[in-house]
Amino acid sequence: MKVARDPVELGEARRAVALGTFDGVHLGHRRVLEAARAAGPRATAVTFWPHPRIAFGHRVELLTSLERRLELLDETGLDETLVVEFTLDLAALEPEEFAERYLRRIGADVVVAGADFRFGRERRGDLALLGELGFDVRSVPLLEDVSSSRVRQLLRDGDVERAARLLGRPAEVEGTVVSGDRRGGTLGFPTANLAVDPALLVPSFGIYAGSAAGHRAAVSIGVNPHYGGEERRVEAFLLDFEGELYGRRLVVELWQRLRDERAFETARVLIEQIARDVKATRAARRP
């Protein structure tokens, strides 16, 4: 999939364009993307970064980094994605100007979006306006109870299995592996400690079964209460893994929440519980 940051990089050609922010690339987003793919040649997504609400100064816990969003868009079979920098100047454009600058300029023939999509100054633009401007507009009905906001709430609750049903894939946490306290190695369960972008949502504290780098993984999200920790950590023990992970970007799937994190009476009791978590991770099924 070709990724462009400016319409000039794509040039003008007949395109079926899917419009949206697509944070999380959940099942509702996928219906829009599939409709664009079915509509004709050069299925192209036009997406926005940063998130529009962030540009307006609001706090948004993102479901995916831009890098991960582009990977997920690529997996849907799109030909191209245009990443439009969302600024206050962009938000102030009249809807007609936005359509000319970012849709007409790349030769958009068909434009596909969710039924509630709005754009331009004061969100005055909609699909009906694009139809009036001569685009072949395809409105995709919303899926009931499927939205990025709903996925965020489920992840804050630690309900990764229900979140997966809305995403159409397992929930994830993404970060770069950095050096940690190395306690896991002394216990016999060396973990990869993830530095997560502060803009990304991290699911609620707890122990999860999942996978990373092609291996099942027992994942701890929390403050390590057994050791009196206060700083949130995301740590993954990759089963049957040998190798170096420091400095590597890691996308960790979360399949099932196993239990709350807690302090233990002794290190031996902690080790016994981790062994049970590992056993449960081996038995877990990918949603």
FIRONU-271737 format. One record per residue (C-alpha): residue number from 1; x, y, z. Coordinates in steps of 0.001 Angstrom, whole numbers, plus 524288, in hexadecimal, padded with zeros to 5 digits. Example, Ala and Ser with C-alpha at 12.3 -4.5 7.8 and 13.67 -1.06 7.14 Angstrom:
<kolses>
KOLSE seq    xx    yy    zz
KOLSE   1 8300C 7EE6C 81E78
KOLSE   2 83566 7FBDC 81BE4
</kolses>
This chain:
<kolses>
KOLSE seq    xx    yy    zz
KOLSE   1 80000 80000 80000
KOLSE   2 8053C 80D4C 7FC3A
KOLSE   3 804EF 81799 806F4
KOLSE   4 804C0 82603 8034E
KOLSE   5 80507 83256 80B88
KOLSE   6 80112 83BB5 800CC
KOLSE   7 7F72E 83A42 7F5BB
KOLSE   8 801FF 83D94 7EC0C
KOLSE   9 808A6 830C4 7EF85
KOLSE  10 7FCE5 8293C 7EA8A
KOLSE  11 7F9B4 8313C 7DE9E
KOLSE  12 7EC72 83158 7D818
KOLSE  13 7E619 82470 7D45F
KOLSE  14 7D8D9 81E26 7D5D3
KOLSE  15 7D7C8 819E9 7E3EE
KOLSE  16 7CE08 8145C 7ED8C
KOLSE  17 7D108 81BA1 7FA1D
KOLSE  18 7CDCB 81768 80801
KOLSE  19 7CD4A 82332 81108
KOLSE  20 7CF75 8225E 81FAE
KOLSE  21 7D89A 82313 82B38
KOLSE  22 7D83D 81431 82CA6
KOLSE  23 7DDF4 813AF 83A6D
KOLSE  24 7DE6D 8053A 83DAD
KOLSE  25 7D9DE 800D4 83028
KOLSE  26 7CE4C 7F9EA 8368B
KOLSE  27 7C352 7F280 82FBA
KOLSE  28 7BBC8 7FEF2 82C9C
KOLSE  29 7C7C9 804B3 82625
KOLSE  30 7CA19 7F81D 81EC4
KOLSE  31 7BC87 7F8D9 818B6
KOLSE  32 7BFF8 8064A 81359
KOLSE  33 7CD09 80169 80E2D
KOLSE  34 7C6D0 7F560 80813
KOLSE  35 7BCAF 7FDF6 8015D
KOLSE  36 7C79F 8062A 7FB87
KOLSE  37 7CEA8 7F9FD 7F6C4
KOLSE  38 7C223 7F4F8 7F080
KOLSE  39 7BF17 801FB 7EA00
KOLSE  40 7C9AB 80255 7DFCB
KOLSE  41 7D7F6 8046A 7DC8A
KOLSE  42 7E255 809A1 7E5D2
KOLSE  43 7DBE1 807DC 7F2F7
KOLSE  44 7E193 812F7 7FAFD
KOLSE  45 7DFD6 81710 80921
KOLSE  46 7E088 82555 80CE8
KOLSE  47 7E359 825CB 81B6C
KOLSE  48 7E77A 83024 82535
KOLSE  49 7F2DC 83198 82E8F
KOLSE  50 7F2F9 835D9 8394E
KOLSE  51 7E547 83256 83DCC
KOLSE  52 7DC5D 83E10 83B37
KOLSE  53 7D84F 83F05 84974
KOLSE  54 7E68D 83FC6 84D93
KOLSE  55 7E896 84B18 84435
KOLSE  56 7DD9B 8522E 84B56
KOLSE  57 7E478 85021 85855
KOLSE  58 7DC9B 8449A 85D52
KOLSE  59 7E24B 8387E 8639F
KOLSE  60 7E06E 82C44 85B56
KOLSE  61 7E5EF 81EF5 85EF8
KOLSE  62 7E93A 8198A 851AD
KOLSE  63 7E6EC 80B51 84E65
KOLSE  64 7F203 80B00 8448B
KOLSE  65 7FE26 81289 8410C
KOLSE  66 7FE9D 817D2 83340
KOLSE  67 80878 80D3C 82FB9
KOLSE  68 7FF47 802A5 83485
KOLSE  69 7F36E 808E4 82E17
KOLSE  70 7FA75 808B1 82108
KOLSE  71 7FE1F 7FA6B 822F2
KOLSE  72 7EFF5 7F6FF 825AF
KOLSE  73 7EB37 7FED8 81A01
KOLSE  74 7F506 7F7B2 81191
KOLSE  75 7EFB8 7EAB0 8166A
KOLSE  76 7E232 7EE31 8111D
KOLSE  77 7E782 7EE33 8033B
KOLSE  78 7E766 7FCBD 8006F
KOLSE  79 7EFD6 801C4 7F567
KOLSE  80 7F365 80EDE 7FB8D
KOLSE  81 7F1AC 81749 8078F
KOLSE  82 7F2AD 82608 80821
KOLSE  83 7F601 82AD5 815D2
KOLSE  84 7F0E0 838B0 8175A
KOLSE  85 7F706 840C1 8222B
KOLSE  86 7EBBA 84570 82A89
KOLSE  87 7EDEF 85350 82F1B
KOLSE  88 7E51B 85E63 83356
KOLSE  89 7E739 8645F 825EA
KOLSE  90 7E23B 857EB 81F9F
KOLSE  91 7D67F 857D8 828BC
KOLSE  92 7D368 865D3 8249F
KOLSE  93 7D28C 86269 81622
KOLSE  94 7C52E 86397 8101C
KOLSE  95 7C03C 855F9 80CAA
KOLSE  96 7C07E 85940 7FE2E
KOLSE  97 7CEBF 85D5F 7FF1D
KOLSE  98 7D258 850D3 80630
KOLSE  99 7CB97 848DE 7FB9C
KOLSE 100 7D2E2 84FF8 7F0C6
KOLSE 101 7E024 84F86 7F774
KOLSE 102 7E02A 84177 7FC3C
KOLSE 103 7D60E 839F1 7F449
KOLSE 104 7D4C3 84031 7E6F0
KOLSE 105 7E36A 84240 7E65A
KOLSE 106 7E626 833AC 7E722
KOLSE 107 7DB58 8304C 7DD7C
KOLSE 108 7D19F 82AB3 7E73E
KOLSE 109 7C618 8253E 7DFD8
KOLSE 110 7BF34 81D7A 7EA86
KOLSE 111 7BF8E 82252 7F8A5
KOLSE 112 7BBED 818EC 80384
KOLSE 113 7BA29 81C30 811EF
KOLSE 114 7B225 818CC 81DCE
KOLSE 115 7A4A7 81EC6 81E08
KOLSE 116 7A87A 8285F 828C1
KOLSE 117 7B502 82D76 8227F
KOLSE 118 7B6B2 83C36 82358
KOLSE 119 7C1A2 8451F 81ECF
KOLSE 120 7C57D 85324 81C66
KOLSE 121 7C2BB 85FBA 823BF
KOLSE 122 7B97C 85D5B 82F23
KOLSE 123 7B78F 84F82 829D7
KOLSE 124 7AE53 854CD 81F90
KOLSE 125 7B2A0 84B46 81521
KOLSE 126 7AC2B 83E04 8138F
KOLSE 127 7AA04 833A9 80947
KOLSE 128 79E08 83AA0 803E6
KOLSE 129 7A668 84688 800F1
KOLSE 130 7B086 83E0B 7FA1C
KOLSE 131 7A58A 83894 7F1C7
KOLSE 132 7A187 84658 7EE1C
KOLSE 133 7AFA2 848F6 7EA18
KOLSE 134 7AF02 83DE0 7E05A
KOLSE 135 7B55E 832A6 7E787
KOLSE 136 7AF60 82519 7E71F
KOLSE 137 7AC81 823D4 7F59D
KOLSE 138 7AAC8 816F5 7FCD8
KOLSE 139 7A5D7 8181C 80AC7
KOLSE 140 7A8F3 80C6B 81367
KOLSE 141 79F3F 80A00 81E8C
KOLSE 142 7A518 809F6 82C19
KOLSE 143 7A67C 7FD1A 8334E
KOLSE 144 79EB9 7FD44 83FE7
KOLSE 145 7A75C 7FEC7 84BF3
KOLSE 146 7B3D0 7FE8F 843D8
KOLSE 147 7BC18 80AC3 84546
KOLSE 148 7C9BE 80EBB 84961
KOLSE 149 7C3F2 814B4 855BA
KOLSE 150 7BD5B 807ED 85953
KOLSE 151 7C9E2 80041 8570D
KOLSE 152 7D138 809CF 85FC2
KOLSE 153 7C788 807D4 86AC5
KOLSE 154 7C85E 7F90A 869D6
KOLSE 155 7D732 7F999 86A6F
KOLSE 156 7D6DE 802BC 87624
KOLSE 157 7CE70 7F83D 87C8A
KOLSE 158 7D810 7ED9D 878A8
KOLSE 159 7CDD4 7E6C1 8705A
KOLSE 160 7D702 7E326 86552
KOLSE 161 7CE65 7D829 8605A
KOLSE 162 7C2A5 7E0ED 85DC6
KOLSE 163 7CBB6 7EB45 8582A
KOLSE 164 7D0E5 7E105 84EA5
KOLSE 165 7C31F 7DE73 849C4
KOLSE 166 7C1C1 7ECDC 8463F
KOLSE 167 7CF5E 7EDEE 84081
KOLSE 168 7CE8B 7E170 83896
KOLSE 169 7DBF9 7DDF9 83DFE
KOLSE 170 7E281 7DD0E 84B51
KOLSE 171 7E474 7E945 85369
KOLSE 172 7F27E 7EDF3 853A8
KOLSE 173 7FC60 7F5DC 85B1F
KOLSE 174 80820 7FAFA 853B8
KOLSE 175 8153E 8001F 85819
KOLSE 176 823E9 7FF85 85748
KOLSE 177 82B44 7F5B3 85FA8
KOLSE 178 833B8 7FC96 869B8
KOLSE 179 83BD1 7F847 87545
KOLSE 180 833FF 7F54F 88191
KOLSE 181 83703 7F0CB 88F5E
KOLSE 182 83ADE 7E325 88A87
KOLSE 183 8333F 7DCE3 895AA
KOLSE 184 82C81 7D3A4 88C3A
KOLSE 185 83958 7CD4F 8889C
KOLSE 186 83CB6 7CA99 896C6
KOLSE 187 82F6D 7C402 8985C
KOLSE 188 83146 7BBB9 88C31
KOLSE 189 827E7 7C39A 883C1
KOLSE 190 82F80 7CE51 87C92
KOLSE 191 82685 7D8C6 87751
KOLSE 192 826E9 7E2F9 86C9A
KOLSE 193 8241B 7F032 872B9
KOLSE 194 81C96 7F913 86962
KOLSE 195 81DA9 807D5 868AC
KOLSE 196 81036 80BCF 863A1
KOLSE 197 80D67 818BE 85CFC
KOLSE 198 805C4 82101 866E9
KOLSE 199 7FB9D 823E8 85C66
KOLSE 200 7F7D3 81581 85B62
KOLSE 201 7ED87 80EEC 863BF
KOLSE 202 7F290 8043A 86CB2
KOLSE 203 7E838 7FAA4 871A9
KOLSE 204 7E50E 7F99F 88018
KOLSE 205 7EEB8 7F3C4 889A0
KOLSE 206 7EF28 7E515 88A0B
KOLSE 207 7F57C 7D8BD 884D8
KOLSE 208 7F218 7D4D0 876F2
KOLSE 209 7F46C 7C985 86DB8
KOLSE 210 7F83C 7CD6F 86016
KOLSE 211 8033F 7CD47 85650
KOLSE 212 80EA0 7D53A 8511E
KOLSE 213 818BF 7D329 84673
KOLSE 214 81288 7C64F 84298
KOLSE 215 812E2 7C091 85060
KOLSE 216 80881 7BF14 85AB4
KOLSE 217 80AB3 7C8FA 86577
KOLSE 218 8067B 7CAB5 8738E
KOLSE 219 804E3 7D967 87514
KOLSE 220 804E9 7E184 8816F
KOLSE 221 7FF3C 7EF46 88156
KOLSE 222 80064 7F675 88E27
KOLSE 223 8099C 7FB2C 898BD
KOLSE 224 80F77 7EE6B 89DD1
KOLSE 225 808DC 7EF77 8AB30
KOLSE 226 810B0 7E3F1 8B064
KOLSE 227 81CAA 7ECB0 8AF99
KOLSE 228 815D2 7F91D 8B3D7
KOLSE 229 81664 7FF2E 8A674
KOLSE 230 80F9E 80BEA 8A309
KOLSE 231 812CD 80DD3 894A6
KOLSE 232 80A58 806EC 88A91
KOLSE 233 8117C 7FC26 8836B
KOLSE 234 80DBC 7F3EE 877A8
KOLSE 235 815B1 7E762 877E1
KOLSE 236 8149F 7DB7B 86F28
KOLSE 237 81A75 7CE19 871B2
KOLSE 238 81BAC 7C7A2 8645B
KOLSE 239 81A39 7B8FF 8659C
KOLSE 240 824CA 7B09F 85F50
KOLSE 241 82BF4 7BCA4 85A56
KOLSE 242 83A93 7BE11 8597C
KOLSE 243 840E9 7CA5A 8544F
KOLSE 244 842B8 7D8E2 85632
KOLSE 245 83749 7E259 85663
KOLSE 246 83D26 7EF0B 85B83
KOLSE 247 83A29 7FA7E 852B3
KOLSE 248 8303A 7F2D6 84ADE
KOLSE 249 8226B 7F7A1 84848
KOLSE 250 818FD 7ED7F 84D81
KOLSE 251 80A72 7EC28 84AEE
KOLSE 252 804C5 7E3CC 855E3
KOLSE 253 7F7A1 7DD50 853E2
KOLSE 254 7EEF1 7DBC9 85FE6
KOLSE 255 7E622 7CFF5 85EA1
KOLSE 256 7E0B0 7CDE1 86C3A
KOLSE 257 7E146 7D499 8796D
KOLSE 258 7E5CA 7CA53 8832C
KOLSE 259 7E55A 7D15E 89034
KOLSE 260 7E7DF 7DDC3 897F3
KOLSE 261 7F5C6 7E12C 89B9F
KOLSE 262 7F8CE 7DFF4 8AA1E
KOLSE 263 80388 7DE89 8B422
KOLSE 264 80741 7D0EB 8B8F3
KOLSE 265 80BA3 7CBBE 8C61D
KOLSE 266 818C5 7C6F9 8C11A
KOLSE 267 820BB 7C644 8B4B5
KOLSE 268 81DD6 7B7B6 8B3FA
KOLSE 269 80F2C 7BA36 8B3F1
KOLSE 270 81130 7C46A 8A94B
KOLSE 271 81906 7BAD6 8A0FE
KOLSE 272 80E7D 7B06F 8A29D
KOLSE 273 8041C 7BA1C 89E1D
KOLSE 274 80C1B 7BE4C 8924C
KOLSE 275 80D85 7AFF3 88EA3
KOLSE 276 7FEAC 7AEBD 88F0A
KOLSE 277 7FD7D 7BAF5 886AC
KOLSE 278 806CC 7B50D 87CBE
KOLSE 279 7FEE6 7A879 87C8B
KOLSE 280 7F273 7B048 87A4D
KOLSE 281 7F938 7B7C4 86F6F
KOLSE 282 7FCC2 7AB12 8689D
KOLSE 283 7EE75 7A712 86924
KOLSE 284 7E8C2 7B431 8650E
KOLSE 285 7E228 7B5B2 857E4
KOLSE 286 7E449 7C13B 84EEE
KOLSE 287 7D770 7C8A4 84D83
</kolses>
